[in-house]
C-alpha cells in the first residue's frame, strides 16, 4: 500500500525529506526519499506519473516487537496553516 503522509509535516518534525524530482541535486547527489536517521535508515521513494510515494504495510506482531520504530511526525498537533517555510 502507499502512505498518505504529508511531506511538510515530516519536514516540520526536523526529518530531511526529498520529494522533488526537478531538484537540481536529484539524482546526482541524493535520491528521492526520507533520511530517517543516517544512511542505514533511508526510505526511498518511488514514482508513478506525477505521484511520488513510498511503499508501506501494516507491521506484523513480530515486526512490532523486533524492528526499530521511527517516528516521522510529532505527537504535537500540527496545523499546516501555522507552518513557516
Secondary structure as GFF3:
##gff-version 3
##sequence-region A 1 85
A	DSSP	alpha_helix	7	12	.	.	.	ID=ss1
A	DSSP	beta_strand	17	18	.	.	.	ID=ss2
A	DSSP	beta_strand	33	35	.	.	.	ID=ss3
A	DSSP	three_ten_helix	39	41	.	.	.	ID=ss4
A	DSSP	beta_strand	42	44	.	.	.	ID=ss5
A	DSSP	beta_strand	46	48	.	.	.	ID=ss6
A	DSSP	beta_strand	51	53	.	.	.	ID=ss7
A	DSSP	alpha_helix	61	66	.	.	.	ID=ss8
A	DSSP	three_ten_helix	80	82	.	.	.	ID=ss9
###
